[in-house]
Protein backbone atom coordinates (compact mmCIF):
# COMPACT_ATOMS: atom_id res chain seq x y z
CA UNK A 1 0.00 0.00 0.00
CA UNK A 2 1.32 3.40 -0.92
CA UNK A 3 0.89 5.81 2.01
CA UNK A 4 -1.80 8.39 1.30
CA UNK A 5 -0.44 11.02 3.70
CA UNK A 6 2.82 12.48 2.31
CA UNK A 7 5.85 12.82 4.54
CA UNK A 8 5.76 16.60 4.18
CA UNK A 9 2.46 16.68 6.08
CA UNK A 10 4.08 15.09 9.13
CA UNK A 11 6.86 17.67 8.87
CA UNK A 12 4.32 20.48 8.78
CA UNK A 13 2.56 19.05 11.84
CA UNK A 14 5.81 19.10 13.80
CA UNK A 15 6.40 22.69 12.71
CA UNK A 16 2.92 23.66 13.90
CA UNK A 17 3.58 22.13 17.30
CA UNK A 18 6.89 23.97 17.59
CA UNK A 19 5.22 27.24 16.60
CA UNK A 20 2.57 26.82 19.31
CA UNK A 21 4.90 25.74 22.10
CA UNK A 22 6.30 28.44 24.42
CA UNK A 23 9.91 29.45 24.02
CA UNK A 24 12.56 27.46 25.84
CA UNK A 25 10.67 24.18 26.34
CA UNK A 26 11.17 20.56 25.24
CA UNK A 27 8.41 18.15 24.18
CA UNK A 28 8.84 14.38 24.00
CA UNK A 29 6.52 11.82 22.40
CA UNK A 30 7.23 8.08 22.58
CA UNK A 31 6.46 5.33 20.11
CA UNK A 32 4.76 2.20 21.36
CA UNK A 33 6.76 -0.84 22.37
CA UNK A 34 6.04 -4.37 21.23
CA UNK A 35 3.85 -6.30 23.68
CA UNK A 36 4.25 -9.98 24.47
CA UNK A 37 1.21 -12.12 23.67
CA UNK A 38 2.56 -15.45 24.88
CA UNK A 39 6.05 -16.60 25.76
CA UNK A 40 8.22 -15.27 22.92
CA UNK A 41 5.49 -14.09 20.52
CA UNK A 42 4.14 -10.55 20.29
CA UNK A 43 0.83 -8.92 19.49
CA UNK A 44 0.72 -7.29 16.04
CA UNK A 45 2.44 -3.94 16.45
CA UNK A 46 0.25 -0.84 16.45
CA UNK A 47 1.92 2.54 16.65
CA UNK A 48 1.06 5.11 19.32
CA UNK A 49 -1.42 7.51 17.74
CA UNK A 50 0.33 10.70 18.88
CA UNK A 51 3.70 9.46 17.65
CA UNK A 52 2.17 8.34 14.36
CA UNK A 53 0.47 11.72 13.91
CA UNK A 54 3.76 13.60 14.27
CA UNK A 55 6.13 11.24 12.43
CA UNK A 56 4.36 8.65 10.24
CA UNK A 57 7.09 6.31 11.52
CA UNK A 58 5.85 2.80 12.25
CA UNK A 59 8.67 1.21 14.26
CA UNK A 60 8.62 0.51 18.00
CA UNK A 61 11.07 1.83 20.61
CA UNK A 62 11.51 5.39 19.42
CA UNK A 63 11.14 8.88 20.90
CA UNK A 64 10.47 12.18 19.13
CA UNK A 65 11.95 15.31 20.71
CA UNK A 66 10.65 18.78 19.77
CA UNK A 67 12.61 21.65 21.26
CA UNK A 68 12.26 25.42 21.33
CA UNK A 69 15.45 25.81 23.36
CA UNK A 70 17.58 28.15 21.26
CA UNK A 71 20.79 26.13 20.99
CA UNK A 72 19.09 22.89 19.89
CA UNK A 73 15.71 23.97 18.52
CA UNK A 74 13.88 21.67 16.10
CA UNK A 75 13.12 17.97 15.90
CA UNK A 76 15.21 14.98 16.95
CA UNK A 77 14.37 11.30 16.66
CA UNK A 78 15.75 8.49 18.78
CA UNK A 79 15.16 5.10 17.15
CA UNK A 80 16.60 1.61 16.86
CA UNK A 81 19.88 1.25 15.03
CA UNK A 82 20.29 -1.04 12.05
CA UNK A 83 21.01 -4.61 13.18
CA UNK A 84 21.45 -7.27 10.46
CA UNK A 85 21.02 -10.17 12.90
CA UNK A 86 17.76 -8.79 14.32
CA UNK A 87 16.49 -7.77 10.89
CA UNK A 88 16.82 -11.34 9.60
CA UNK A 89 14.23 -12.34 12.19
CA UNK A 90 11.97 -9.30 12.42
CA UNK A 91 12.36 -7.25 9.26
CA UNK A 92 14.28 -4.20 8.15
CA UNK A 93 14.72 -1.15 10.34
CA UNK A 94 15.06 2.39 9.09
CA UNK A 95 18.05 3.10 11.34
CA UNK A 96 18.88 6.46 12.83
CA UNK A 97 21.42 7.30 10.09
CA UNK A 98 18.62 7.18 7.51
CA UNK A 99 15.94 8.91 9.61
CA UNK A 100 16.73 12.57 8.79
CA UNK A 101 16.39 12.11 5.03
CA UNK A 102 13.49 9.67 5.21
CA UNK A 103 11.40 11.53 7.80
CA UNK A 104 12.48 15.15 7.49
CA UNK A 105 13.98 15.14 10.99
CA UNK A 106 16.83 17.54 11.76
CA UNK A 107 18.88 14.89 13.56
CA UNK A 108 18.59 11.35 14.86
CA UNK A 109 20.37 9.14 17.38
CA UNK A 110 20.35 5.55 18.56
CA UNK A 111 17.58 4.95 21.11
CA UNK A 112 20.24 3.36 23.33
CA UNK A 113 21.75 6.84 23.80
CA UNK A 114 18.63 8.60 25.08
CA UNK A 115 19.39 8.21 28.79
CA UNK A 116 22.86 9.68 28.28
CA UNK A 117 21.71 12.56 26.08
CA UNK A 118 18.45 13.50 27.82
CA UNK A 119 19.97 15.62 30.64
CA UNK A 120 21.75 17.78 28.05
CA UNK A 121 18.50 18.09 26.06
CA UNK A 122 16.51 19.23 29.10
CA UNK A 123 19.23 21.43 30.60
CA UNK A 124 18.07 25.05 30.67
CA UNK A 125 14.53 24.32 29.50
CA UNK A 126 11.74 26.04 31.43
CA UNK A 127 9.33 23.11 31.04
CA UNK A 128 9.04 19.58 29.67
CA UNK A 129 5.93 18.63 27.68
CA UNK A 130 4.80 15.00 27.61
CA UNK A 131 1.73 13.04 26.58
CA UNK A 132 1.07 12.42 30.25
CA UNK A 133 0.02 8.89 31.16
CA UNK A 134 0.99 7.42 27.79
CA UNK A 135 4.46 6.04 28.51
CA UNK A 136 5.64 5.34 32.05
CA UNK A 137 9.16 4.49 30.92
CA UNK A 138 9.63 7.82 29.16
CA UNK A 139 8.23 9.71 32.17
CA UNK A 140 10.68 7.82 34.38
CA UNK A 141 13.57 8.72 32.07
CA UNK A 142 12.56 12.39 32.18
CA UNK A 143 12.37 12.36 35.98
CA UNK A 144 15.81 10.73 36.15
CA UNK A 145 17.29 13.37 33.84
CA UNK A 146 15.68 16.15 35.91
CA UNK A 147 17.01 14.60 39.12
CA UNK A 148 20.52 14.60 37.65
CA UNK A 149 20.21 18.26 36.65
CA UNK A 150 18.89 19.14 40.10
CA UNK A 151 21.82 17.40 41.76
CA UNK A 152 24.32 19.22 39.51
CA UNK A 153 22.91 22.75 39.64
CA UNK A 154 26.12 23.92 41.36
CA UNK A 155 27.92 23.11 38.10
CA UNK A 156 25.66 25.54 36.26
CA UNK A 157 23.02 23.09 35.14
CA UNK A 158 19.41 24.26 35.18
CA UNK A 159 16.51 21.88 35.79
CA UNK A 160 13.08 22.49 34.15
CA UNK A 161 10.54 23.98 36.55
CA UNK A 162 7.65 21.68 35.68
CA UNK A 163 6.17 18.99 33.46
CA UNK A 164 3.22 19.98 31.26
CA UNK A 165 0.76 17.98 29.19
CA UNK A 166 1.18 18.15 25.42
CA UNK A 167 -2.24 16.61 24.80
CA UNK A 168 -4.39 19.77 24.55
CA UNK A 169 -2.18 21.26 21.84
CA UNK A 170 -1.96 18.12 19.69
CA UNK A 171 -5.55 17.05 20.37
CA UNK A 172 -6.84 20.28 18.88
CA UNK A 173 -4.72 19.70 15.78
CA UNK A 174 -5.91 16.10 15.47
CA UNK A 175 -9.54 17.11 15.77
CA UNK A 176 -9.52 18.93 12.41
CA UNK A 177 -8.66 16.45 9.68
CA UNK A 178 -6.60 17.43 6.64
CA UNK A 179 -7.62 16.59 3.08
CA UNK A 180 -5.18 13.67 3.08
CA UNK A 181 -6.52 12.36 6.39
CA UNK A 182 -10.07 12.53 5.06
CA UNK A 183 -8.94 10.61 1.98
CA UNK A 184 -7.62 7.81 4.22
CA UNK A 185 -10.79 7.83 6.32
CA UNK A 186 -12.97 7.67 3.21
CA UNK A 187 -11.13 4.51 2.21
CA UNK A 188 -11.52 3.01 5.70
CA UNK A 189 -15.24 3.79 5.48
CA UNK A 190 -15.54 2.31 1.98
CA UNK A 191 -13.84 -0.93 2.97
CA UNK A 192 -15.97 -1.18 6.10
CA UNK A 193 -19.18 -0.43 4.21
CA UNK A 194 -18.46 -3.17 1.68
CA UNK A 195 -17.79 -5.57 4.55
CA UNK A 196 -21.19 -4.82 6.08
CA UNK A 197 -22.94 -5.39 2.78
CA UNK A 198 -21.08 -8.70 2.56
CA UNK A 199 -22.23 -9.98 5.96
CA UNK A 200 -25.84 -8.98 5.32
CA UNK A 201 -25.82 -11.47 2.45
CA UNK A 202 -23.87 -14.08 4.41
CA UNK A 203 -25.98 -14.25 7.58
CA UNK A 204 -28.60 -16.97 8.04
CA UNK A 205 -30.13 -18.93 10.91
CA UNK A 206 -27.60 -21.40 12.29
CA UNK A 207 -24.54 -19.29 11.50
CA UNK A 208 -22.35 -18.18 14.38
CA UNK A 209 -21.52 -14.68 15.53
CA UNK A 210 -17.80 -15.31 15.04
CA UNK A 211 -18.44 -16.27 11.42
CA UNK A 212 -19.80 -12.78 10.76
CA UNK A 213 -16.62 -11.44 12.35
CA UNK A 214 -14.55 -13.65 10.06
CA UNK A 215 -16.39 -12.37 6.98
CA UNK A 216 -15.81 -8.78 8.08
CA UNK A 217 -12.13 -9.37 8.74
CA UNK A 218 -11.67 -11.10 5.39
CA UNK A 219 -13.16 -8.14 3.52
CA UNK A 220 -11.01 -5.73 5.51
CA UNK A 221 -7.77 -7.59 4.89
CA UNK A 222 -8.41 -8.26 1.21
CA UNK A 223 -8.69 -4.50 0.71
CA UNK A 224 -5.53 -3.50 2.58
CA UNK A 225 -7.03 -2.90 6.02
CA UNK A 226 -5.11 -5.63 7.82
CA UNK A 227 -6.77 -5.22 11.22
CA UNK A 228 -10.09 -4.13 12.65
CA UNK A 229 -9.98 -0.72 14.32
CA UNK A 230 -11.36 -2.24 17.55
CA UNK A 231 -12.87 -5.45 18.90
CA UNK A 232 -15.79 -6.40 16.68
CA UNK A 233 -19.26 -6.67 18.22
CA UNK A 234 -21.48 -9.31 16.61
CA UNK A 235 -24.38 -9.76 19.01
CA UNK A 236 -27.35 -11.90 18.09
CA UNK A 237 -30.67 -11.72 19.97
CA UNK A 238 -30.31 -10.50 23.56
CA UNK A 239 -26.52 -10.26 23.17
CA UNK A 240 -27.21 -7.02 21.30
CA UNK A 241 -28.26 -5.48 24.62
CA UNK A 242 -24.68 -5.82 25.92
CA UNK A 243 -23.03 -2.64 24.65
CA UNK A 244 -19.48 -3.98 24.42
CA UNK A 245 -20.29 -7.61 23.68
CA UNK A 246 -17.18 -9.11 22.06
CA UNK A 247 -17.45 -12.83 22.88
CA UNK A 248 -18.99 -13.40 19.43
CA UNK A 249 -19.40 -17.12 19.99
CA UNK A 250 -23.16 -17.82 20.03
CA UNK A 251 -25.30 -19.28 17.27
CA UNK A 252 -27.70 -16.98 15.44
CA UNK A 253 -31.37 -17.95 15.57
CA UNK A 254 -34.29 -17.59 13.22
CA UNK A 255 -36.44 -14.62 14.23
CA UNK A 256 -33.65 -12.75 16.05
CA UNK A 257 -31.87 -9.57 15.11
CA UNK A 258 -28.10 -9.34 15.04
CA UNK A 259 -26.27 -6.12 15.94
CA UNK A 260 -22.85 -5.70 14.33
CA UNK A 261 -20.52 -2.87 15.35
CA UNK A 262 -17.21 -2.95 13.48
CA UNK A 263 -14.81 -0.91 11.43
CA UNK A 264 -11.59 -1.31 9.50
CA UNK A 265 -8.35 0.42 10.39
CA UNK A 266 -6.68 1.73 7.25
CA UNK A 267 -3.22 3.34 7.41
CA UNK A 268 -3.83 4.07 11.08
CA UNK A 269 -7.32 5.60 10.77
CA UNK A 270 -10.56 4.02 11.96
CA UNK A 271 -14.03 3.53 10.58
CA UNK A 272 -16.90 2.73 12.95
CA UNK A 273 -20.22 1.37 11.65
CA UNK A 274 -23.17 -0.30 13.33
CA UNK A 275 -26.07 -1.97 11.61
CA UNK A 276 -28.80 -4.15 13.09
CA UNK A 277 -30.57 -6.58 10.78
CA UNK A 278 -32.72 -9.74 10.92
CA UNK A 279 -30.96 -13.08 10.87
CA UNK A 280 -33.63 -14.50 8.53
CA UNK A 281 -33.84 -11.38 6.35
CA UNK A 282 -37.25 -10.19 7.57
CA UNK A 283 -38.06 -7.87 10.49
CA UNK A 284 -40.90 -8.89 12.83
CA UNK A 285 -43.55 -6.27 13.62
CA UNK A 286 -41.97 -5.42 16.99
CA UNK A 287 -38.47 -5.32 15.57
CA UNK A 288 -39.62 -3.05 12.76
CA UNK A 289 -41.33 -0.60 15.12
CA UNK A 290 -38.24 -0.22 17.31
CA UNK A 291 -35.84 -0.19 14.38
CA UNK A 292 -37.70 2.60 12.61
CA UNK A 293 -37.78 4.55 15.86
CA UNK A 294 -33.99 4.36 16.15
CA UNK A 295 -33.60 5.35 12.50
CA UNK A 296 -35.97 8.29 12.98
CA UNK A 297 -33.84 9.38 15.95
CA UNK A 298 -30.67 9.23 13.85
CA UNK A 299 -32.25 11.30 11.10
CA UNK A 300 -33.40 13.87 13.67
CA UNK A 301 -29.83 14.10 14.93
CA UNK A 302 -28.55 14.52 11.37
CA UNK A 303 -30.67 17.65 11.01
CA UNK A 304 -28.60 19.30 13.79
CA UNK A 305 -25.19 18.37 12.34
CA UNK A 306 -23.59 21.42 10.75
CA UNK A 307 -20.86 23.97 11.50
CA UNK A 308 -21.71 26.10 14.52
CA UNK A 309 -24.01 23.47 16.01
CA UNK A 310 -22.89 20.98 18.66
CA UNK A 311 -23.34 17.36 19.64
CA UNK A 312 -25.58 18.24 22.58
CA UNK A 313 -28.20 19.62 20.19
CA UNK A 314 -28.03 16.44 18.13
CA UNK A 315 -28.29 14.28 21.25
CA UNK A 316 -31.36 16.14 22.50
CA UNK A 317 -33.04 15.78 19.11
CA UNK A 318 -32.42 12.03 19.00
CA UNK A 319 -33.39 11.53 22.63
CA UNK A 320 -36.67 13.39 22.14
CA UNK A 321 -37.63 11.10 19.27
CA UNK A 322 -36.75 7.97 21.24
CA UNK A 323 -38.52 9.25 24.35
CA UNK A 324 -41.74 10.07 22.51
CA UNK A 325 -41.66 6.82 20.54
CA UNK A 326 -41.13 4.67 23.62
CA UNK A 327 -43.98 6.51 25.34
CA UNK A 328 -46.28 5.98 22.36
CA UNK A 329 -45.43 2.26 22.36
CA UNK A 330 -46.13 2.21 26.15
CA UNK A 331 -42.65 0.91 26.88
CA UNK A 332 -42.37 4.11 28.91
CA UNK A 333 -45.54 4.88 30.83
CA UNK A 334 -46.96 8.28 31.65
CA UNK A 335 -46.61 11.65 29.96
CA UNK A 336 -44.05 12.10 27.18
CA UNK A 337 -42.94 15.56 28.31
CA UNK A 338 -42.46 14.39 31.89
CA UNK A 339 -40.60 11.30 30.71
CA UNK A 340 -38.26 13.48 28.69
CA UNK A 341 -37.74 15.95 31.52
CA UNK A 342 -36.97 13.12 33.96
CA UNK A 343 -34.73 11.45 31.36
CA UNK A 344 -36.56 8.15 31.70
CA UNK A 345 -35.58 7.36 28.12
CA UNK A 346 -32.05 6.76 29.40
CA UNK A 347 -33.19 3.39 30.71
CA UNK A 348 -33.27 2.21 27.09
CA UNK A 349 -30.97 4.67 25.28
CA UNK A 350 -28.08 4.15 27.64
CA UNK A 351 -25.02 5.57 25.88
CA UNK A 352 -23.97 8.79 24.21
CA UNK A 353 -25.02 9.66 20.70
CA UNK A 354 -21.64 10.47 19.22
CA UNK A 355 -17.86 10.53 19.52
CA UNK A 356 -14.92 11.89 17.56
CA UNK A 357 -13.33 9.55 15.02
CA UNK A 358 -9.81 9.48 13.61
CA UNK A 359 -6.55 7.73 14.47
CA UNK A 360 -8.40 6.31 17.47
CA UNK A 361 -11.91 4.96 17.15
CA UNK A 362 -12.81 7.10 20.18
CA UNK A 363 -10.61 9.89 18.97
CA UNK A 364 -9.08 12.69 20.98
CA UNK A 365 -10.68 16.09 21.45
CA UNK A 366 -12.73 17.93 24.03
CA UNK A 367 -16.50 17.79 24.08
CA UNK A 368 -16.80 20.95 26.20
CA UNK A 369 -14.84 24.18 25.89
CA UNK A 370 -13.12 26.26 28.58
CA UNK A 371 -16.50 27.75 29.56
CA UNK A 372 -18.00 24.25 29.98
CA UNK A 373 -20.11 24.72 26.86
CA UNK A 374 -20.42 22.08 24.13
CA UNK A 375 -17.67 22.36 21.52
CA UNK A 376 -18.96 23.81 18.27
CA UNK A 377 -18.73 21.64 15.19
CA UNK A 378 -16.26 22.79 12.53
CA UNK A 379 -15.46 21.67 8.98
CA UNK A 380 -12.93 18.85 9.05
CA UNK A 381 -14.19 17.27 12.24
CA UNK A 382 -15.28 13.63 11.93
CA UNK A 383 -17.95 12.16 14.21
CA UNK A 384 -20.13 9.11 14.60
CA UNK A 385 -23.89 9.33 15.14
CA UNK A 386 -25.26 6.20 16.83
CA UNK A 387 -28.62 6.21 18.62
CA UNK A 388 -29.84 2.94 20.07
CA UNK A 389 -32.56 1.20 22.03
CA UNK A 390 -31.77 -1.78 24.28
CA UNK A 391 -34.53 -3.69 26.03
CA UNK A 392 -32.87 -6.45 28.03
CA UNK A 393 -34.63 -9.59 29.17
CA UNK A 394 -34.51 -8.19 32.71
CA UNK A 395 -35.90 -4.77 31.79
CA UNK A 396 -39.47 -5.25 33.03
CA UNK A 397 -40.89 -4.20 29.66
CA UNK A 398 -43.67 -6.18 28.04
CA UNK A 399 -42.48 -9.62 26.97
CA UNK A 400 -42.81 -8.89 23.26
CA UNK A 401 -40.09 -6.21 23.45
CA UNK A 402 -37.59 -8.03 25.63
CA UNK A 403 -34.26 -9.14 24.22
CA UNK A 404 -34.27 -6.59 21.39
CA UNK A 405 -31.19 -4.40 20.99
CA UNK A 406 -30.85 -1.99 18.08
CA UNK A 407 -28.14 0.52 17.16
CA UNK A 408 -27.51 2.37 13.91
CA UNK A 409 -24.19 4.15 13.44
CA UNK A 410 -22.66 6.18 10.61
CA UNK A 411 -19.44 8.19 10.15
CA UNK A 412 -19.89 11.86 9.26
CA UNK A 413 -17.44 14.52 8.10
CA UNK A 414 -18.45 18.07 8.97
CA UNK A 415 -18.38 20.19 5.80
CA UNK A 416 -18.74 23.91 5.14
CA UNK A 417 -22.52 23.63 4.77
CA UNK A 418 -23.42 20.49 6.71
CA UNK A 419 -21.95 17.00 6.62
CA UNK A 420 -21.00 14.12 4.38
CA UNK A 421 -22.01 10.62 5.45
CA UNK A 422 -19.04 8.40 4.57
CA UNK A 423 -20.94 5.18 5.32
CA UNK A 424 -24.24 5.97 3.59
CA UNK A 425 -23.84 3.10 1.11
CA UNK A 426 -24.65 0.47 3.77
CA UNK A 427 -28.38 -0.41 3.59
CA UNK A 428 -30.20 1.21 6.48
CA UNK A 429 -33.96 1.46 6.08
CA UNK A 430 -36.08 -1.62 6.73
CA UNK A 431 -36.91 -1.82 3.03
CA UNK A 432 -33.28 -1.43 1.93
CA UNK A 433 -32.02 -4.06 4.37
CA UNK A 434 -34.68 -6.64 3.50
CA UNK A 435 -34.21 -6.09 -0.24
CA UNK A 436 -30.42 -6.30 -0.02
CA UNK A 437 -30.48 -9.49 2.08
CA UNK A 438 -32.79 -11.20 -0.42
CA UNK A 439 -30.80 -10.07 -3.47
CA UNK A 440 -28.72 -12.82 -5.07
Buried (B, 14 or more C-beta within 10 A) or exposed (E): EEEBBEBEBBBEBBBBBBEEBEEBBBBBBBBBBBEEEEEEEEEEBBBBBBBBBBBBBBBBBBBBBBBBBEEBBBBBBBBBBBEEEEEEEEEEBBBBEEBBEBBBBBEBBBBEEBEEBBBEBBBBBBBBBBBEEBBEEBBEBBEEBBEBBEEBEEEEBBBBEEBBEBBEBBBEBBBBBBEBBBBBBBBBBBBBBBBBBBBBBBBEBEBBBBBBBBBBBEBBBEBEBEEBBBEBBBBBBBBBBBBEBBEBEBBBBEEBBBBBBBBBBBBBBBBBBBBBBBBBBBBBEBBBBBBBBBBBBBBBBBEBBBBEBBBBBBBBBBBBBBBBBBBEBEBBEEEBEEBBEEEBBEBBBEEEBBBBBBBBBEBBBEEEEEEEEBBEBEBBBBBBBBBBBBBBEEBEBEEEBBBBBBBBBBBBBBBEEBBEBBBEEBBBEBEEBBEBBEEE
